[in-house]
Amino acid sequence: MSTETREFIIVGQDTGVSFTLWDVMPAPTDPTKRDMAIEEIGIDVHDAFGSCHTEWAATATGAVNQLLTDLREQSGIDDYALSEASNRDALTEDSEPR
């Protein structure tokens, strides 16, 4: 497993008590392609009442865990986690998000 971090794009829906993960993918490293991808994804998720986040981590699972930590702090809900409806297939590593 690499310890090098990279930016990941995380899309889903914040329900206020959990996060429904739709997809997570590495962000393009080219700044122009990154901006275009985030803009396109942002339009799509907005239309579906979702949200688009970026996190830096070594893995997709690590990025989702960081987002969940941030959402726990924002909500004040200690057990804020992924909802049962989350697309866990989007996580390619063996470890599950907390």
N, CA, C and O atoms as CSV, one atom per row, in Angstrom:
chain,resi,resn,atom,element,x,y,z
A,1,MET,N,N,0.853,-1.183,0.000
A,1,MET,CA,C,0.000,0.000,0.000
A,1,MET,C,C,0.896,1.243,0.000
A,1,MET,O,O,1.875,1.314,0.743
A,2,SER,N,N,0.554,2.200,-0.827
A,2,SER,CA,C,1.325,3.427,-0.932
A,2,SER,C,C,0.986,4.385,0.209
A,2,SER,O,O,-0.156,4.455,0.662
A,3,THR,N,N,2.000,5.120,0.662
A,3,THR,CA,C,1.736,6.128,1.689
A,3,THR,C,C,1.655,7.510,1.059
A,3,THR,O,O,1.455,8.501,1.761
A,4,GLU,N,N,1.808,7.586,-0.254
A,4,GLU,CA,C,1.706,8.858,-0.961
A,4,GLU,C,C,0.245,9.282,-1.020
A,4,GLU,O,O,-0.633,8.475,-1.323
A,5,THR,N,N,-0.007,10.552,-0.728
A,5,THR,CA,C,-1.392,11.017,-0.772
A,5,THR,C,C,-1.700,11.621,-2.125
A,5,THR,O,O,-0.821,12.115,-2.831
A,6,ARG,N,N,-2.959,11.567,-2.456
A,6,ARG,CA,C,-3.458,12.207,-3.664
A,6,ARG,C,C,-4.879,12.685,-3.391
A,6,ARG,O,O,-5.491,12.313,-2.390
A,7,GLU,N,N,-5.379,13.490,-4.270
A,7,GLU,CA,C,-6.719,14.045,-4.092
A,7,GLU,C,C,-7.758,13.082,-4.651
A,7,GLU,O,O,-7.590,12.526,-5.736
A,8,PHE,N,N,-8.835,12.894,-3.892
A,8,PHE,CA,C,-9.958,12.067,-4.325
A,8,PHE,C,C,-11.217,12.927,-4.381
A,8,PHE,O,O,-11.394,13.850,-3.586
A,9,ILE,N,N,-12.078,12.607,-5.328
A,9,ILE,CA,C,-13.390,13.246,-5.449
A,9,ILE,C,C,-14.405,12.260,-4.875
A,9,ILE,O,O,-14.463,11.100,-5.282
A,10,ILE,N,N,-15.198,12.739,-3.932
A,10,ILE,CA,C,-16.193,11.900,-3.266
A,10,ILE,C,C,-17.566,12.502,-3.540
A,10,ILE,O,O,-17.797,13.682,-3.273
A,11,VAL,N,N,-18.477,11.690,-4.073
A,11,VAL,CA,C,-19.822,12.180,-4.353
A,11,VAL,C,C,-20.841,11.328,-3.613
A,11,VAL,O,O,-20.677,10.117,-3.464
A,12,GLY,N,N,-21.876,11.979,-3.163
A,12,GLY,CA,C,-22.933,11.299,-2.436
A,12,GLY,C,C,-23.930,12.284,-1.896
A,12,GLY,O,O,-24.088,13.386,-2.421
A,13,GLN,N,N,-24.601,11.877,-0.842
A,13,GLN,CA,C,-25.639,12.722,-0.256
A,13,GLN,C,C,-25.526,12.701,1.264
A,13,GLN,O,O,-25.534,11.644,1.895
A,14,ASP,N,N,-25.423,13.895,1.828
A,14,ASP,CA,C,-25.398,14.068,3.280
A,14,ASP,C,C,-26.843,14.108,3.751
A,14,ASP,O,O,-27.598,15.007,3.381
A,15,THR,N,N,-27.230,13.123,4.574
A,15,THR,CA,C,-28.614,13.078,5.058
A,15,THR,C,C,-28.795,13.812,6.370
A,15,THR,O,O,-29.911,13.929,6.877
A,16,GLY,N,N,-27.689,14.311,6.924
A,16,GLY,CA,C,-27.754,14.982,8.213
A,16,GLY,C,C,-27.384,14.064,9.362
A,16,GLY,O,O,-26.898,14.521,10.397
A,17,VAL,N,N,-27.615,12.758,9.183
A,17,VAL,CA,C,-27.259,11.773,10.217
A,17,VAL,C,C,-26.343,10.680,9.662
A,17,VAL,O,O,-25.811,9.866,10.417
A,18,SER,N,N,-26.164,10.668,8.346
A,18,SER,CA,C,-25.264,9.724,7.694
A,18,SER,C,C,-24.945,10.263,6.301
A,18,SER,O,O,-25.528,11.249,5.848
A,19,PHE,N,N,-24.002,9.590,5.633
A,19,PHE,CA,C,-23.624,9.990,4.280
A,19,PHE,C,C,-23.836,8.796,3.366
A,19,PHE,O,O,-23.348,7.700,3.641
A,20,THR,N,N,-24.566,9.009,2.276
A,20,THR,CA,C,-24.763,7.965,1.290
A,20,THR,C,C,-23.722,8.150,0.192
A,20,THR,O,O,-23.791,9.101,-0.586
A,21,LEU,N,N,-22.765,7.241,0.135
A,21,LEU,CA,C,-21.694,7.305,-0.852
A,21,LEU,C,C,-22.205,6.813,-2.190
A,21,LEU,O,O,-22.730,5.705,-2.302
A,22,TRP,N,N,-22.044,7.661,-3.218
A,22,TRP,CA,C,-22.406,7.260,-4.569
A,22,TRP,C,C,-21.174,6.789,-5.324
A,22,TRP,O,O,-21.215,5.781,-6.029
A,23,ASP,N,N,-20.058,7.537,-5.169
A,23,ASP,CA,C,-18.832,7.170,-5.871
A,23,ASP,C,C,-17.652,7.901,-5.261
A,23,ASP,O,O,-17.815,8.953,-4.643
A,24,VAL,N,N,-16.470,7.348,-5.435
A,24,VAL,CA,C,-15.222,7.992,-5.041
A,24,VAL,C,C,-14.195,7.629,-6.104
A,24,VAL,O,O,-14.091,6.475,-6.520
A,25,MET,N,N,-13.437,8.635,-6.536
A,25,MET,CA,C,-12.464,8.415,-7.595
A,25,MET,C,C,-11.278,9.352,-7.420
A,25,MET,O,O,-11.423,10.434,-6.851
A,26,PRO,N,N,-10.105,8.947,-7.902
A,26,PRO,CA,C,-8.965,9.865,-7.854
A,26,PRO,C,C,-9.254,11.084,-8.725
A,26,PRO,O,O,-9.794,10.955,-9.824
A,27,ALA,N,N,-8.896,12.251,-8.236
A,27,ALA,CA,C,-9.054,13.471,-9.030
A,27,ALA,C,C,-7.961,13.501,-10.094
A,27,ALA,O,O,-6.843,13.053,-9.842
A,28,PRO,N,N,-8.269,14.021,-11.274
A,28,PRO,CA,C,-7.216,14.171,-12.289
A,28,PRO,C,C,-6.085,15.046,-11.746
A,28,PRO,O,O,-6.332,16.019,-11.034
A,29,THR,N,N,-4.864,14.699,-12.081
A,29,THR,CA,C,-3.716,15.466,-11.588
A,29,THR,C,C,-3.475,16.730,-12.402
A,29,THR,O,O,-2.862,17.674,-11.903
A,30,ASP,N,N,-3.944,16.765,-13.637
A,30,ASP,CA,C,-3.844,17.972,-14.449
A,30,ASP,C,C,-4.852,18.993,-13.916
A,30,ASP,O,O,-6.041,18.688,-13.826
A,31,PRO,N,N,-4.399,20.195,-13.564
A,31,PRO,CA,C,-5.305,21.189,-12.954
A,31,PRO,C,C,-6.531,21.532,-13.808
A,31,PRO,O,O,-7.627,21.707,-13.275
A,32,THR,N,N,-6.354,21.627,-15.110
A,32,THR,CA,C,-7.487,21.964,-15.979
A,32,THR,C,C,-8.492,20.818,-16.013
A,32,THR,O,O,-9.697,21.042,-15.892
A,33,LYS,N,N,-7.999,19.586,-16.176
A,33,LYS,CA,C,-8.889,18.420,-16.195
A,33,LYS,C,C,-9.582,18.248,-14.849
A,33,LYS,O,O,-10.752,17.871,-14.798
A,34,ARG,N,N,-8.857,18.527,-13.744
A,34,ARG,CA,C,-9.436,18.439,-12.407
A,34,ARG,C,C,-10.606,19.403,-12.275
A,34,ARG,O,O,-11.694,19.023,-11.842
A,35,ASP,N,N,-10.366,20.665,-12.657
A,35,ASP,CA,C,-11.420,21.678,-12.550
A,35,ASP,C,C,-12.636,21.316,-13.391
A,35,ASP,O,O,-13.775,21.485,-12.956
A,36,MET,N,N,-12.384,20.811,-14.610
A,36,MET,CA,C,-13.491,20.420,-15.491
A,36,MET,C,C,-14.275,19.246,-14.894
A,36,MET,O,O,-15.505,19.232,-14.928
A,37,ALA,N,N,-13.554,18.266,-14.348
A,37,ALA,CA,C,-14.221,17.100,-13.760
A,37,ALA,C,C,-15.079,17.512,-12.568
A,37,ALA,O,O,-16.229,17.088,-12.450
A,38,ILE,N,N,-14.520,18.337,-11.685
A,38,ILE,CA,C,-15.273,18.761,-10.503
A,38,ILE,C,C,-16.487,19.597,-10.906
A,38,ILE,O,O,-17.549,19.481,-10.293
A,39,GLU,N,N,-16.340,20.434,-11.924
A,39,GLU,CA,C,-17.482,21.232,-12.388
A,39,GLU,C,C,-18.584,20.332,-12.946
A,39,GLU,O,O,-19.755,20.508,-12.612
A,40,GLU,N,N,-18.213,19.366,-13.794
A,40,GLU,CA,C,-19.202,18.457,-14.374
A,40,GLU,C,C,-19.885,17.609,-13.298
A,40,GLU,O,O,-21.107,17.461,-13.295
A,41,ILE,N,N,-19.091,17.062,-12.398
A,41,ILE,CA,C,-19.648,16.247,-11.316
A,41,ILE,C,C,-20.540,17.105,-10.429
A,41,ILE,O,O,-21.608,16.660,-10.007
A,42,GLY,N,N,-20.111,18.327,-10.145
A,42,GLY,CA,C,-20.890,19.231,-9.305
A,42,GLY,C,C,-22.268,19.499,-9.869
A,42,GLY,O,O,-23.247,19.544,-9.124
A,43,ILE,N,N,-22.356,19.676,-11.176
A,43,ILE,CA,C,-23.658,19.912,-11.826
A,43,ILE,C,C,-24.540,18.678,-11.686
A,43,ILE,O,O,-25.715,18.775,-11.331
A,44,ASP,N,N,-23.952,17.511,-11.972
A,44,ASP,CA,C,-24.723,16.268,-11.888
A,44,ASP,C,C,-25.232,15.998,-10.473
A,44,ASP,O,O,-26.402,15.662,-10.289
A,45,VAL,N,N,-24.363,16.142,-9.476
A,45,VAL,CA,C,-24.800,15.836,-8.110
A,45,VAL,C,C,-25.774,16.883,-7.581
A,45,VAL,O,O,-26.659,16.561,-6.789
A,46,HIS,N,N,-25.619,18.119,-8.008
A,46,HIS,CA,C,-26.572,19.157,-7.591
A,46,HIS,C,C,-27.966,18.811,-8.092
A,46,HIS,O,O,-28.947,18.949,-7.360
A,47,ASP,N,N,-28.053,18.360,-9.346
A,47,ASP,CA,C,-29.346,17.983,-9.922
A,47,ASP,C,C,-29.973,16.806,-9.170
A,47,ASP,O,O,-31.195,16.656,-9.158
A,48,ALA,N,N,-29.136,15.971,-8.545
A,48,ALA,CA,C,-29.631,14.807,-7.803
A,48,ALA,C,C,-29.684,15.079,-6.298
A,48,ALA,O,O,-29.829,14.152,-5.501
A,49,PHE,N,N,-29.568,16.354,-5.912
A,49,PHE,CA,C,-29.594,16.761,-4.501
A,49,PHE,C,C,-28.475,16.109,-3.691
A,49,PHE,O,O,-28.664,15.742,-2.532
A,50,GLY,N,N,-27.314,15.973,-4.319
A,50,GLY,CA,C,-26.157,15.399,-3.657
A,50,GLY,C,C,-25.090,16.449,-3.418
A,50,GLY,O,O,-25.337,17.650,-3.528
A,51,SER,N,N,-23.902,15.973,-3.089
A,51,SER,CA,C,-22.781,16.879,-2.848
A,51,SER,C,C,-21.494,16.249,-3.365
A,51,SER,O,O,-21.379,15.031,-3.503
A,52,CYS,N,N,-20.544,17.110,-3.641
A,52,CYS,CA,C,-19.242,16.706,-4.153
A,52,CYS,C,C,-18.190,17.246,-3.199
A,52,CYS,O,O,-18.196,18.433,-2.870
A,53,HIS,N,N,-17.287,16.381,-2.753
A,53,HIS,CA,C,-16.237,16.761,-1.810
A,53,HIS,C,C,-14.895,16.307,-2.357
A,53,HIS,O,O,-14.831,15.380,-3.164
A,54,THR,N,N,-13.832,16.953,-1.925
A,54,THR,CA,C,-12.494,16.467,-2.230
A,54,THR,C,C,-11.735,16.290,-0.930
A,54,THR,O,O,-11.849,17.097,-0.007
A,55,GLU,N,N,-10.965,15.228,-0.874
A,55,GLU,CA,C,-10.134,14.922,0.289
A,55,GLU,C,C,-8.808,14.375,-0.211
A,55,GLU,O,O,-8.745,13.712,-1.247
A,56,TRP,N,N,-7.752,14.661,0.535
A,56,TRP,CA,C,-6.420,14.128,0.242
A,56,TRP,C,C,-6.179,12.930,1.135
A,56,TRP,O,O,-6.365,13.007,2.349
A,57,ALA,N,N,-5.759,11.800,0.529
A,57,ALA,CA,C,-5.479,10.584,1.290
A,57,ALA,C,C,-4.648,9.645,0.420
A,57,ALA,O,O,-4.440,9.899,-0.766
A,58,ALA,N,N,-4.184,8.573,1.018
A,58,ALA,CA,C,-3.412,7.568,0.285
A,58,ALA,C,C,-4.325,6.618,-0.490
A,58,ALA,O,O,-3.916,6.044,-1.499
A,59,THR,N,N,-5.569,6.453,-0.013
A,59,THR,CA,C,-6.513,5.521,-0.634
A,59,THR,C,C,-7.906,6.142,-0.681
A,59,THR,O,O,-8.191,7.127,0.001
A,60,ALA,N,N,-8.765,5.541,-1.502
A,60,ALA,CA,C,-10.156,5.992,-1.570
A,60,ALA,C,C,-10.846,5.820,-0.226
A,60,ALA,O,O,-11.602,6.690,0.206
A,61,THR,N,N,-10.586,4.695,0.436
A,61,THR,CA,C,-11.179,4.450,1.749
A,61,THR,C,C,-10.710,5.498,2.744
A,61,THR,O,O,-11.505,6.009,3.533
A,62,GLY,N,N,-9.424,5.819,2.710
A,62,GLY,CA,C,-8.891,6.856,3.594
A,62,GLY,C,C,-9.543,8.199,3.351
A,62,GLY,O,O,-9.820,8.937,4.297
A,63,ALA,N,N,-9.794,8.529,2.080
A,63,ALA,CA,C,-10.443,9.798,1.750
A,63,ALA,C,C,-11.866,9.833,2.294
A,63,ALA,O,O,-12.294,10.844,2.850
A,64,VAL,N,N,-12.600,8.735,2.136
A,64,VAL,CA,C,-13.977,8.670,2.660
A,64,VAL,C,C,-13.958,8.751,4.182
A,64,VAL,O,O,-14.809,9.415,4.774
A,65,ASN,N,N,-13.002,8.086,4.822
A,65,ASN,CA,C,-12.894,8.174,6.285
A,65,ASN,C,C,-12.651,9.609,6.732
A,65,ASN,O,O,-13.227,10.056,7.724
A,66,GLN,N,N,-11.797,10.336,6.003
A,66,GLN,CA,C,-11.543,11.739,6.354
A,66,GLN,C,C,-12.810,12.569,6.218
A,66,GLN,O,O,-13.108,13.396,7.079
A,67,LEU,N,N,-13.558,12.354,5.138
A,67,LEU,CA,C,-14.817,13.079,4.953
A,67,LEU,C,C,-15.778,12.763,6.093
A,67,LEU,O,O,-16.417,13.667,6.632
A,68,LEU,N,N,-15.887,11.485,6.465
A,68,LEU,CA,C,-16.793,11.107,7.562
A,68,LEU,C,C,-16.372,11.765,8.873
A,68,LEU,O,O,-17.223,12.181,9.658
A,69,THR,N,N,-15.069,11.860,9.114
A,69,THR,CA,C,-14.576,12.541,10.316
A,69,THR,C,C,-14.996,14.001,10.301
A,69,THR,O,O,-15.460,14.527,11.312
A,70,ASP,N,N,-14.833,14.659,9.156
A,70,ASP,CA,C,-15.242,16.062,9.027
A,70,ASP,C,C,-16.739,16.218,9.255
A,70,ASP,O,O,-17.171,17.141,9.946
A,71,LEU,N,N,-17.531,15.318,8.676
A,71,LEU,CA,C,-18.990,15.405,8.825
A,71,LEU,C,C,-19.423,15.114,10.261
A,71,LEU,O,O,-20.399,15.692,10.739
A,72,ARG,N,N,-18.705,14.224,10.955
A,72,ARG,CA,C,-18.993,13.980,12.382
A,72,ARG,C,C,-18.789,15.255,13.190
A,72,ARG,O,O,-19.621,15.621,14.021
A,73,GLU,N,N,-17.658,15.929,12.929
A,73,GLU,CA,C,-17.361,17.165,13.652
A,73,GLU,C,C,-18.387,18.245,13.344
A,73,GLU,O,O,-18.828,18.953,14.249
A,74,GLN,N,N,-18.776,18.381,12.067
A,74,GLN,CA,C,-19.749,19.407,11.678
A,74,GLN,C,C,-21.117,19.138,12.281
A,74,GLN,O,O,-21.800,20.061,12.724
A,75,SER,N,N,-21.516,17.866,12.297
A,75,SER,CA,C,-22.860,17.522,12.762
A,75,SER,C,C,-22.941,17.382,14.279
A,75,SER,O,O,-24.010,17.549,14.867
A,76,GLY,N,N,-21.804,17.073,14.914
A,76,GLY,CA,C,-21.826,16.796,16.344
A,76,GLY,C,C,-22.355,15.411,16.666
A,76,GLY,O,O,-22.639,15.102,17.823
A,77,ILE,N,N,-22.488,14.576,15.642
A,77,ILE,CA,C,-23.003,13.213,15.823
A,77,ILE,C,C,-21.814,12.256,15.795
A,77,ILE,O,O,-21.185,12.070,14.753
A,78,ASP,N,N,-21.513,11.655,16.933
A,78,ASP,CA,C,-20.340,10.787,17.049
A,78,ASP,C,C,-20.415,9.533,16.192
A,78,ASP,O,O,-19.379,9.013,15.776
A,79,ASP,N,N,-21.619,9.034,15.919
A,79,ASP,CA,C,-21.732,7.801,15.140
A,79,ASP,C,C,-22.147,8.060,13.688
A,79,ASP,O,O,-22.689,7.178,13.022
A,80,TYR,N,N,-21.886,9.282,13.209
A,80,TYR,CA,C,-22.146,9.621,11.810
A,80,TYR,C,C,-21.300,8.690,10.942
A,80,TYR,O,O,-20.081,8.638,11.109
A,81,ALA,N,N,-21.918,7.960,10.027
A,81,ALA,CA,C,-21.200,6.971,9.217
A,81,ALA,C,C,-21.825,6.886,7.828
A,81,ALA,O,O,-22.716,7.664,7.487
A,82,LEU,N,N,-21.350,5.941,7.042
A,82,LEU,CA,C,-21.963,5.692,5.749
A,82,LEU,C,C,-23.330,5.055,5.966
A,82,LEU,O,O,-23.506,4.229,6.861
A,83,SER,N,N,-24.288,5.444,5.146
A,83,SER,CA,C,-25.625,4.841,5.236
A,83,SER,C,C,-25.587,3.439,4.621
A,83,SER,O,O,-24.663,3.097,3.882
A,84,GLU,N,N,-26.583,2.652,4.931
A,84,GLU,CA,C,-26.698,1.297,4.383
A,84,GLU,C,C,-26.826,1.314,2.861
A,84,GLU,O,O,-26.445,0.350,2.196
A,85,ALA,N,N,-27.359,2.403,2.306
A,85,ALA,CA,C,-27.566,2.505,0.865
A,85,ALA,C,C,-26.305,2.909,0.106
A,85,ALA,O,O,-26.354,3.078,-1.112
A,86,SER,N,N,-25.191,3.064,0.791
A,86,SER,CA,C,-23.949,3.501,0.153
A,86,SER,C,C,-23.421,2.483,-0.843
A,86,SER,O,O,-23.603,1.276,-0.688
A,87,ASN,N,N,-22.768,3.000,-1.860
A,87,ASN,CA,C,-22.115,2.184,-2.883
A,87,ASN,C,C,-20.732,1.790,-2.374
A,87,ASN,O,O,-19.747,2.464,-2.675
A,88,ARG,N,N,-20.653,0.732,-1.625
A,88,ARG,CA,C,-19.370,0.289,-1.075
A,88,ARG,C,C,-18.472,-0.318,-2.146
A,88,ARG,O,O,-17.271,-0.477,-1.926
A,89,ASP,N,N,-19.036,-0.659,-3.300
A,89,ASP,CA,C,-18.219,-1.155,-4.404
A,89,ASP,C,C,-17.284,-0.075,-4.931
A,89,ASP,O,O,-16.300,-0.383,-5.604
A,90,ALA,N,N,-17.580,1.191,-4.631
A,90,ALA,CA,C,-16.718,2.294,-5.066
A,90,ALA,C,C,-15.395,2.293,-4.317
A,90,ALA,O,O,-14.423,2.908,-4.756
A,91,LEU,N,N,-15.364,1.601,-3.188
A,91,LEU,CA,C,-14.145,1.497,-2.389
A,91,LEU,C,C,-13.400,0.247,-2.833
A,91,LEU,O,O,-13.910,-0.865,-2.703
A,92,THR,N,N,-12.217,0.427,-3.347
A,92,THR,CA,C,-11.495,-0.703,-3.929
A,92,THR,C,C,-10.553,-1.380,-2.947
A,92,THR,O,O,-10.052,-2.467,-3.233
A,93,GLU,N,N,-10.298,-0.766,-1.797
A,93,GLU,CA,C,-9.396,-1.362,-0.817
A,93,GLU,C,C,-10.144,-2.372,0.042
A,93,GLU,O,O,-11.374,-2.416,0.039
A,94,ASP,N,N,-9.393,-3.179,0.773
A,94,ASP,CA,C,-9.984,-4.201,1.632
A,94,ASP,C,C,-10.679,-3.629,2.850
A,94,ASP,O,O,-11.696,-4.167,3.290
A,95,SER,N,N,-10.137,-2.526,3.416
A,95,SER,CA,C,-10.703,-2.011,4.663
A,95,SER,C,C,-11.935,-1.155,4.400
A,95,SER,O,O,-11.989,-0.389,3.438
A,96,GLU,N,N,-12.903,-1.301,5.263
A,96,GLU,CA,C,-14.151,-0.542,5.170
A,96,GLU,C,C,-14.014,0.785,5.907
A,96,GLU,O,O,-13.253,0.876,6.870
A,97,PRO,N,N,-14.739,1.814,5.472
A,97,PRO,CA,C,-14.735,3.084,6.222
A,97,PRO,C,C,-15.352,2.899,7.594
A,97,PRO,O,O,-16.228,2.058,7.796
A,98,ARG,N,N,-14.879,3.696,8.526
A,98,ARG,CA,C,-15.401,3.647,9.885
A,98,ARG,C,C,-16.726,4.369,9.962
A,98,ARG,O,O,-17.330,4.438,11.032
